[in-house]
Amino acid sequence: MESDDTRQRLTVRAGGARVAMAAAGVAEVIRTPRVTRVPHGPPGLLGVTHLRGLVLPVVSLGALLGDDHPADSTRVVVLRRDPPIGLAVDTIETLTASEGDGQVELQHGRLMLDDASGARWFDLDAALQDRFAAFRAARRAPEREVAARPAVAAAPDLAFLGFVLAGQDYALPLDAVAEVMAVPKAVVALPRTEAVLIGVFELRAEVLPVVSLRALLGLAERAVQADDRIVVVHIGDHRLALLVDRISVILRASRDAVGPAPTLFNRAGGEARIDSVLRLPDGRGLVSILVPERVIADDRVSRLLAETGDQKDMAMASTTSAAARERFLVIRLGDETYGLPIAAVDEVVRLPETLTRLPKAPAYIQGVMNLRGKVIPVIDQRQRFSVSGEATGEARRVVVVTLDGLQAGFAVDAVSRILEVEAEDLMPAPELSNDGDRLFDRAAKVEREGDVILLIDPRALLARAEADLLRDLTARSPAS
């Protein structure tokens, strides 16, 4: 005897047609979420979104039905598949009981269409496999592969996060930085506290005090501004949020470029917190290196930590879980953001105003730049990720990556932050690119934003750049 949901059909509108499908094959219907675009994805793939621990591909049903300009969808029908697939539809019409023998057909991946050409059957599974061949190869990676990602060998040089305070350049050791983010709206001011304390906010069930580095270093104070940034640092058992004016670059430097700070660097409010200075190449000046342990040793900061997070078990829990977290550099290309493991990043530098062009180089090679005496190619990721238009402005950066002896710079619109992700919030990404290369191997769930960020496999990124450059340059060479 058939159950009620076996005999029910869901009717939707998509691509100018009324479409009926078996309700038993539908897991749920959700409002159209924010969708992250997948570069080089097949036509009709709107992108991916996060749905309860899974990265859900969202496909336009109208595009599957042959509509070249489907209307904006209002709902996504999540189908029971392995893995699940979301069909974006214009509207939901009815949920009714099936009539006659139609429900048998509907249960086998077939849809009933009713449009200007009359009623007919549509084989959904065949259409998905034909137009989205990558779905056939999509396999959920074992959980251990997601949680235990092999680490990229660290560069032998020293690494720093550079930032600006009152027009001056400062830096913190990169290994002490957990995250970089915009100032949360939910920062709560506390009464009768030191001027260095901006307030407190909650980050993954932990209350973090926000300390003004301007005030701590005795620099001119000002009100918090929209483009200010929070740098979360971990120091022993403690985590602390530092307010800075803006993030500048990620710096890599040889040890001989770092020397002790002159005495005049530690005066007034900045006493004994600037331990060393980094000499930038080509006479571009000095960067003051802050010592996290000396920041936390300040009497005002230590009191704040005692008042806002005195629970020892919370500190121990934070220390334990830190080993199960990964850090990613979040880059922006057009309206989308993507993540790159920070362990694979050599450094982040400003995009030079002029680059040396390579004769006969493909268009996506913007040119070459000199990085401390080494010439590296700069690849325009907007073109590589098929982002329309041109990026302008001072926020453009070059992310320098080295793997297996191959080094390249990737030009991006901006570097927005550093994101620390719990292992449980890392998910395998489905194989959705047209060319079969698995450029995105994982995705990160950003809980506080209700978003999903596709994570780039740096090895695949460099391998694709190397292979394409060799192919294109060979194709442009005269025949022998």
N, C-alpha and C positions, 0 to 999 in steps of 0.2 A: 504494500500500500504506500502511495506517495505521500510525503509530508507536505505541509502547506507551502514551505519555502521552495520545494522542488517544483511546485505547480505555479509559482509566481514569476512574473516577468517585470523587469524594470524598463520603463520607456523614457528615453532621453531625446534631446534634439542636438544634432551635430552636423556641420557641413551642409545645411539645408535639408536634412533628412530626419525623419522620425526613426529612431533605432530602438529595437526591443532586444533585451538580453535576459538570460535566466538569472533570477535573483540569487539562486544557489551559488552562482559563480562570482558573486559580488561580496567582497569582505566588508566594505563600508563605502560611504559617500562623504566627502569632505569639501569644505569651501576651498576654492583655489588658493593654495599657499604661495608664499614667495618661492620662486623657482630659480635655482642657480644654473646658468647656461653652461653647456658642455661644448668647449671648442671642438670643431671638426665632427660634431655629432651629425647623425643622419637627418635629412629633412623631415620635419614633423616631430622630432624630439624637442620638446620645449625646454627640457633640462632635468634636474634632479631636486628632490626635497627630502627632508627628514621626516620619517614616520615611525615613532616608537622603536628606535634602535636599528632601523633599516634605512638605507639610501634608496629612495623610491624614484625610478625613472618615470617621468610624466610625458605621455605621448598625446598629441592632438588627434582625437578620433576623426575630426573633420578632415585633417590632412590624410589620414589613412583611407578615407573615403574618396579622396581625389580632389578635395577643395583646396585650391592654391592659396586662398585668402580666408581661412576660417575665422569666424568671429571670436572675440575675446571670451574665454571660458569663465563660467561662474562656479562650476563644480568639477571635482575630480572623482571618478568612479574607480575605486581600488579593487582590482581583480584578484581573485585567489589564484596565484601562479607561484611558481618556484623559480626565481624570486618574484614577489608581487610586482605588478605593473599598474600605473595610474593612467586612466584615460580621461583627458580633459574634454569636457562637453559644454555646449552652450547653456543648456538648462536641463533640469530634471522635470519630467512631466508627470508620470503616474507609476504606481506600483500596483499591478492588478494580477488576477488569476489568469494563467494560460488557458487557451481554448484549443480543443482538438488535440492533435499529436505534435503541435509545434514545440511543446516543451522538451521533447526528446532531442530535437535538433538543437535547440537553444542550449542544452546542457553540454554539447560537444564543441564548444568554442565557436559557435555560429550565431550570427546576429540576423534579425529580421529587419530589413530596411524598407521604408515606404517614402518615396520621394516622387518627383515629377515623372520618373521612368516607370513608376509602378512598384509593387511589392516584390522583393527578391531576397535571397539569402546572401549573406556576406561571411566568408570564412576569416574570422579574426586572427586565429593562430597562424594561418598561412600568410596573411598580410604582415603580421609582425615579423615572421621569419624571413619573408621576402624583402621587406623594406628596412628591417632592423636586424640584419644578420648577426650583429654582435650579441643580441639577446640569447642566441643559441649557445654561445660560448661562455655566457656569464655564469660564474660559479662563486658561491660564497666561500671565502677563504676560511680555513680553520681558525678558531678563536685565538689559538696561541700565536699564529702568524701575525695577527692584528696587534696583539698586546705586546709581543716581543719583537719589535722591528730591529733588524741588525743596525748597529750604530755606524755612522760614517766616520772614518778615521779623522781625528781632530788635527787641525793644522798646527804645526810646531810653534808658530808665532803667538804672541799675546793677543787676546781679543777684548775689545771694549765696546760698550754702547755709548755713543756720543750724544750729548744734549746741550742745550743752551740755557743759560740763566743770566738775565740782565745783560744780554749782548755778549756774554763771555762763554767760551767753549769749555765744557767739562766732560768727564767720562767716568763710567763705572765698569769694573770687570764684568765681562759678559756672562761668565759662569755664575755670578751672583744675582743676575736678573732673571726673575721668573716670568713676568709679563710686562707688556706696555699697553696701555689702554687710554681711551678718552676719560675725562673726569666723570665718574658716575653721577647721575642725577640724584641718587639716593644717599649722598653724603650727609650725615647728620652732625650738626654742630653741637659741641658739648659745652655746657656753661662752666665758667671759672677754670679755664685751662690756659696753658701757656700759649703765647702768640704763635709758636711754631706749629701748633696743632690746628689743622683746617677742620677736622672732624673725623668721623669713622664711617665705614660702610662694610657691607657683608659681601664676601667673595667665597663661594662654595662652602657655606656654613661656618665660615671663620670671620670674626670681626677684625678688620684691619684699621689701624690709625693712619690718617693721611697727614704727613709732615711736610711743611713748606721748606724746601731746600734754600730758597731765598732767605727766609728768616733764620734758618739754622747757620747759614754762612755769613750772616750780617750784611746781606745785600739789600738794596732798596726794595721795600715791599710794595705790592700792588694787589688789586682784586683779582680773583680767579677769572680767567678768560676762556672763551669757547675753544680755542685751539691749544690750550694747556694740555699736558699729558701726565698720566700717573705711571710711575715706574715701580713695580712691585719687586722688592728684593728679598731674598732669603739669607739670613745671617744666623748660622747655628740653628737653634730651635725657634727662632723668631722670623716673622714675615712682617714687612713694613712697606707702606705705600709712600713714595716720595713724589711731591708735586714739582714738575719742571716746566719751563716755558714751552719748549718744543724739542722733539727728537731730531737729531741731524743725520748721523750715519752710524753704521757699524764699522769699527776700525780694526784692522789687523796690523800689527807692527812687530818688528824684530825686537828682541830684548835690549839690544844696544841703543834703540831709539828712545828708551825710557830711562830717565834719570831722576835723582832725588829732587824734591821741590825746594827752591830757594826759601829762605826764612821769611821773606816778605810775602809769600803766598799764604802764610798762616798767621793772619793778624786779626785782631778784634774777634767777631763772632765766628770766624772760620778757623779758630785755633786748632791745630793738629789734626785737621780732617783731610787736608790735601797732602798725600804722602809722596807723590811723584808727579812728573810732568812728561808728556809725550811730545817729542819734537816731530812736527809734521814735515814731510819731504818738500823739497823745492822752496824752502824758506817761508812756508805758509803759516808759521806761527807755532804756538804751544797750546797743548790741551792739558788742563789740570785733572789729575786722576784722584778721585775720591776713594777713601778706604771705608767699605761698609762697616767693618767692625768698629771703627772710630766714630762713625755716625751714630751707631746704636749705643756707644759708650757715653755719649753726651748725657749729662744728668737729666736734662729736660726730656730727652727721648726715652731713656730708661724708665723714668717715672710714668710716662704715657703708656709704655708697653705694659708696665705693671698694673696700671689702672684699667686698661681696655682689654687685656687678655692675660689674666693672671692664672688661668686654668692650665695646669701643667699637662693634663691629659690632652688638651686641644693642641698644645705645642708639639707633643709627641706624635699625635695623629698626623699633624701637618708634615712633620719630618719623615714619618714612615711612608706616607702616600706620595711624597715628592719623588721617590724612586720610581713610582709607577706613572709619572707624568712625562709628557714630551712637550718640547717647545717648538713653535713654528713661527717663521717670519711670514706675516700676512701682507701680500702685495695686492695692488689694485690695478685692474686693466679695464678701462671703460667703467661700466656700472657694476662689474663683478669683482669679487675678491677670491684669492686662492692662497693656499698655504704651502710653504716650503720648509722642510726640516732645517732648523737653525744650525744643526751640526754640519750641514753640507754647505753652509754659506761662509765664504772667505771673508767678505766684507760688503758693505753697501756704501756706494759713493754717489755724489751728485753726477748727473749726466753732463759731460762737458759741453760747453757751448758749441764747440766745433770738434768734429771727428775726422780723421784721415780716411777718405774713401778708398776702397780697393777697386782697381780696374776690373771690369767684367763680373764683379760680385753680384749675387742676387739682391733683390730689393730689400729683403728682410735683414741683410747685413748693413747696419747703419754706417759702419766703418770700424776703425781700430782705435784704441786708446792706449796711452802709456801709463802703466800702473807700476810705480817704483822700478822703472827701468825695463819692465817686461811689456811687450806688445800683446794685447789680447783683443779678439774680435768682440764687437758689441752687436747683439742680435735684438731686433725690434720685436718684442713679444706681442705688441698689438697686431702686427701682421701675422705672426705665428699662430695667434689665438683668434684670428679673423675678427678683430674688433674694428668697427667702422669709424671713420674720422681720424683726426690727428690730435694727439695730446699736446698741450702747451702748459707753460707755467713752471715755477721753480720747484715744484714737488717731484718732478721726474727724477728717478734714481736708476743706477746700474747695480744689479745684484750680481756679484762675482762668485762663481761656483767652480770648484775644482774637484774632479773625481778621476782616479786612475790616470793621473798625469795630464788630463785634458782640462784646460781652463778657458772659461768664456764668461762674458758679461751679458746679462739679460736686461734690456731697457724696459722699465715698467713705469706706469703713470705715477705711482706713489708707493711708499712702504708705510702702511698704516699703523702697524703695531707688532708686538710679539705676543703670541697667544700660548698659554700653558694649558694643556689638555690632559684630563684624566684618561687612563688606559681604557676605562669602561665607556668613554665617550668617543672612542675611535672605532670606525666602522669600515668594513671593506667596501670599496666603490665598484659598481658594476662596470663591465667593459662596454663602453658606449660609443667609442670613436669610430669613424668610418673606415680608417686605415688599419684598424686592428691593433695599433700600438697602445699599450696600457700606460698612458701618460699619468693618469690619476689612479693610484693604487689604493688610496684610503680616503675617508671623509671624516671631518670632525664636527660633532654636534656642539653648537654654541648655545648653551641652555638659556643664558640671560637675554639672548637676542632672538631665540626661536628660529635659528638659521642653521644652515649646513654649509661648510666650507670644504671644497674639494682640495685634496692634498696632492701635490705634485711629487712624483717619484724623480728625484734629481738624476738618477742614472739614466732613466728613460728620456729625460729632458735633454741631457747632454748627448746621449747616443743619437737621438733624432736630429739634433742640431748638426752633429758631426756628419751623419750619413747624408742629410739633405745638402749640406754645404759641399761635400765631396761630389755628390750627384750633379748638382747645379753647375759647379765649376767645370766638371768634366764635360757636361753637355754644351757649355759655352766655348770649350776649347776647339780649335780647328782640327779637322780630321787629319790624321797622319798619312 
